[in-house]
């Protein structure tokens, strides 16, 4: 069940006829709440006015992010196995996915293989942590490898963190955007679906710099 307080708030909104269009990138109170939660849980400071975009679930957040940052024939690095939308999202954006294996039993990746997959047309890397379908939580050391590559090759990181509260014992969630040099080149995605048991509400969000957010909002709007 979704949290009682959230359901009661929704009922009050229905009774109060809060049923018209909000501002396209999300009601200001919701964006402010997302920013407060993100600072408290992720240790990530975002400006709710210029760096938060509410989307139709994390699914739309991902395609909006890729359409906003990738040009046709650009390449995006994608770890395998992957949530089923990532490959098609790249295709819809006109981009070419380049796959890098996560290998059992610990679902590690080879840093050399990751670097080798990054070519002159590579523009982005998709990171899903905690990971669907394996449950892997990327370690801080692994995220530093990804961050170093992003800064060396001028990549945008798009992180799907929808499972950020669902962790095995002994694991901690680290948002890639909190690593040095990554806030300005990371698009952080999450939403209500998993933690708040509200998949059908279709409320997700993108967190990014004002420059990246401007492009994401254009895609989202139109």
Backbone torsions as a table, in degrees:
resi	resn	phi	psi	omega
1	UNK	NA	144.2	174.0
2	UNK	-69.6	156.0	-179.4
3	UNK	-56.8	138.2	-177.6
4	UNK	-58.7	-40.5	-178.4
5	UNK	-62.4	-37.5	179.7
6	UNK	-68.7	-41.7	179.2
7	UNK	-65.9	-40.7	179.2
8	UNK	-64.5	-39.0	178.0
9	UNK	-63.6	-38.8	178.1
10	UNK	-65.0	-41.0	178.4
11	UNK	-62.8	-42.6	178.6
12	UNK	-61.6	-40.1	-179.8
13	UNK	-64.9	-41.1	177.6
14	UNK	-61.4	-47.6	-179.1
15	UNK	-64.4	-29.0	-179.6
16	UNK	-88.0	6.7	-179.9
17	UNK	59.8	37.2	171.9
18	UNK	-83.3	78.7	-170.4
19	UNK	-137.4	16.1	177.8
20	UNK	-103.6	171.9	179.4
21	UNK	-54.1	132.3	164.9
22	UNK	-86.1	176.1	171.6
23	UNK	-57.8	145.8	-167.8
24	UNK	-53.5	-38.9	-175.5
25	UNK	-95.3	19.2	171.9
26	UNK	113.1	142.9	178.3
27	UNK	-57.3	141.8	-174.3
28	UNK	-61.6	-36.4	-180.0
29	UNK	-65.6	-37.6	178.3
30	UNK	-68.0	-43.8	179.4
31	UNK	-63.3	-37.7	177.2
32	UNK	-65.4	-39.4	178.6
33	UNK	-66.4	-40.0	177.2
34	UNK	-61.1	-43.4	-179.8
35	UNK	-64.0	-41.0	178.5
36	UNK	-63.5	-45.9	-179.9
37	UNK	-63.5	-40.7	-178.0
38	UNK	-65.4	-39.2	176.8
39	UNK	-66.2	-41.6	-176.1
40	UNK	-71.2	-42.3	-173.7
41	UNK	-94.3	-42.3	-174.1
42	UNK	-95.9	-8.1	-175.4
43	UNK	58.5	38.9	-176.9
44	UNK	-125.2	119.4	-179.3
45	UNK	-91.6	124.1	176.5
46	UNK	-132.1	148.5	177.7
47	UNK	-86.8	115.0	-176.0
48	UNK	-63.5	-23.7	-179.2
49	UNK	-78.1	-33.4	-170.3
50	UNK	-124.5	-4.4	-173.6
51	UNK	-131.4	9.7	179.5
52	UNK	-126.4	128.4	175.9
53	UNK	-126.8	121.0	177.1
54	UNK	-85.8	134.6	-173.0
55	UNK	-128.9	174.3	177.7
56	UNK	-80.2	74.2	-177.0
57	UNK	78.8	169.0	176.0
58	UNK	-65.0	-24.5	178.4
59	UNK	-60.5	-48.1	178.1
60	UNK	-69.7	-33.3	178.1
61	UNK	-57.3	-42.2	-178.9
62	UNK	-66.1	-49.2	-177.7
63	UNK	-67.9	-35.5	176.9
64	UNK	-63.5	-40.6	179.4
65	UNK	-63.7	-43.4	-178.1
66	UNK	-70.8	-41.1	177.7
67	UNK	-64.5	-29.6	-179.2
68	UNK	-76.9	-24.4	-170.6
69	UNK	-117.3	-15.5	-176.3
70	UNK	-110.3	137.1	171.5
71	UNK	-98.1	158.8	175.3
72	UNK	-52.1	135.4	179.6
73	UNK	76.3	-1.4	166.1
74	UNK	-63.1	163.3	178.7
75	UNK	-118.6	149.4	176.8
76	UNK	-130.6	134.6	177.4
77	UNK	-83.0	132.4	-178.0
78	UNK	-133.8	125.3	176.5
79	UNK	-76.8	140.7	177.5
80	UNK	-114.1	146.3	-2.2
81	UNK	-68.9	162.7	-176.3
82	UNK	-140.0	156.7	173.1
83	UNK	-58.6	137.1	-164.7
84	UNK	-57.0	-23.1	-175.9
85	UNK	-77.9	-21.9	-169.1
86	UNK	-63.3	-45.5	178.9
87	UNK	-60.7	-53.8	176.9
88	UNK	-59.3	-34.4	177.5
89	UNK	-60.7	-42.9	176.8
90	UNK	-60.5	-44.7	-179.3
91	UNK	-62.4	-43.6	179.2
92	UNK	-62.4	-31.7	177.9
93	UNK	-80.3	-3.3	-178.2
94	UNK	80.6	10.6	-176.0
95	UNK	-98.0	168.5	-178.9
96	UNK	-111.2	118.5	176.2
97	UNK	-76.3	138.4	173.9
98	UNK	-117.3	120.6	-168.8
99	UNK	-95.3	138.8	177.9
100	UNK	-127.4	128.9	-171.3
101	UNK	-79.5	137.2	161.7
102	UNK	-97.0	126.9	-170.5
103	UNK	-111.8	133.9	177.4
104	UNK	-68.5	161.5	7.7
105	UNK	-87.3	-14.3	-176.2
106	UNK	-100.0	-1.5	178.9
107	UNK	58.3	46.8	174.6
108	UNK	-82.6	160.9	171.1
109	UNK	-119.5	157.2	179.3
110	UNK	-91.2	114.9	-179.3
111	UNK	-56.7	-35.0	178.8
112	UNK	-67.2	-39.3	177.8
113	UNK	-65.6	-39.5	177.7
114	UNK	-62.4	-46.1	179.9
115	UNK	-64.3	-38.2	-179.1
116	UNK	-67.0	-29.7	-179.6
117	UNK	-75.9	-13.2	-176.6
118	UNK	-89.6	109.3	-177.0
119	UNK	-109.2	-173.2	-177.1
120	UNK	-65.2	-20.3	179.9
121	UNK	-100.4	2.8	-179.2
122	UNK	-73.0	128.3	-176.3
123	UNK	-118.0	-27.0	-172.0
124	UNK	-144.3	161.0	171.6
125	UNK	-133.7	135.0	179.2
126	UNK	-100.2	126.7	-179.2
127	UNK	-125.4	123.8	179.7
128	UNK	-116.5	106.0	-179.3
129	UNK	-144.5	130.2	-10.8
130	UNK	-55.5	151.4	-163.0
131	UNK	-95.3	137.1	171.3
132	UNK	-108.0	119.3	21.3
133	UNK	-106.6	2.7	-168.7
134	UNK	-85.9	-22.2	-173.3
135	UNK	83.9	0.7	-179.6
136	UNK	-61.3	139.2	171.4
137	UNK	-110.5	117.7	179.7
138	UNK	-63.1	131.9	179.7
139	UNK	-76.8	162.7	177.0
140	UNK	-59.3	-39.2	179.1
141	UNK	-62.9	-42.4	178.4
142	UNK	-65.3	-39.5	178.9
143	UNK	-66.3	-32.2	175.9
144	UNK	-66.2	-36.5	175.7
145	UNK	-61.0	-45.6	179.1
146	UNK	-64.4	-43.2	-179.6
147	UNK	-62.3	-43.3	179.2
148	UNK	-60.7	-42.9	179.6
149	UNK	-64.1	-42.7	179.5
150	UNK	-58.9	-41.0	-178.1
151	UNK	-76.9	-34.8	178.1
152	UNK	-68.2	-38.5	-173.7
153	UNK	-106.1	5.9	178.5
154	UNK	58.3	54.2	179.6
155	UNK	-100.9	152.1	168.4
156	UNK	-94.4	131.9	175.7
157	UNK	-98.6	130.0	175.9
158	UNK	-114.0	112.3	-173.3
159	UNK	-109.5	124.6	175.3
160	UNK	-95.6	107.1	-174.8
161	UNK	-115.8	30.5	-175.2
162	UNK	-60.4	-26.8	-179.7
163	UNK	-97.4	24.0	-167.9
164	UNK	-59.5	-24.2	179.3
165	UNK	-95.9	-6.7	-172.7
166	UNK	-102.1	93.9	-169.6
167	UNK	-128.4	144.5	169.5
168	UNK	-73.5	157.1	178.2
169	UNK	-55.2	139.2	176.9
170	UNK	88.8	-3.0	179.6
171	UNK	-109.7	147.6	175.6
172	UNK	-126.5	139.9	178.5
173	UNK	-84.5	129.8	176.5
174	UNK	-120.5	126.0	175.9
175	UNK	-81.6	127.8	-177.7
176	UNK	-56.3	-34.0	-176.8
177	UNK	-64.6	-16.9	-179.5
178	UNK	-83.5	-10.0	179.3
179	UNK	-75.8	151.1	-177.9
180	UNK	-54.2	132.1	176.6
181	UNK	79.4	3.1	-173.9
182	UNK	-104.6	-17.0	-177.3
183	UNK	-58.8	-38.2	-175.3
184	UNK	-80.1	-8.6	-176.9
185	UNK	-129.0	19.0	180.0
186	UNK	-120.4	135.2	170.4
187	UNK	-107.2	114.4	-175.9
188	UNK	-100.3	127.1	-175.7
189	UNK	-117.1	136.0	170.2
190	UNK	-155.9	-165.6	-177.9
191	UNK	176.0	-178.5	-178.9
192	UNK	-80.0	-16.2	-163.9
193	UNK	-53.9	-55.4	-168.3
194	UNK	-85.8	-59.5	-175.2
195	UNK	-62.6	-39.6	-175.9
196	UNK	-98.2	11.4	174.4
197	UNK	51.5	47.5	-175.9
198	UNK	-135.9	53.1	-178.2
199	UNK	-60.4	-35.4	-176.3
200	UNK	-76.6	-11.3	178.8
201	UNK	-75.1	-20.1	178.1
202	UNK	53.9	53.7	176.2
203	UNK	-119.4	110.7	175.2
204	UNK	-128.7	-179.5	179.0
205	UNK	-156.6	154.7	173.1
206	UNK	-114.7	134.0	174.4
207	UNK	-116.9	126.6	-177.0
208	UNK	-162.3	169.0	176.2
209	UNK	-59.4	163.1	-179.4
210	UNK	-58.9	-39.0	-179.7
211	UNK	-63.5	-49.1	178.9
212	UNK	-66.9	-39.1	179.8
213	UNK	-61.8	-36.8	177.7
214	UNK	-58.1	-41.4	178.9
215	UNK	-71.6	-41.7	179.8
216	UNK	-62.2	-41.5	-179.0
217	UNK	-66.2	-34.2	176.7
218	UNK	-63.7	-45.3	178.1
219	UNK	-62.3	-47.8	-179.2
220	UNK	-59.1	-43.0	-175.5
221	UNK	-66.2	-41.4	-170.3
222	UNK	-103.4	NA	NA
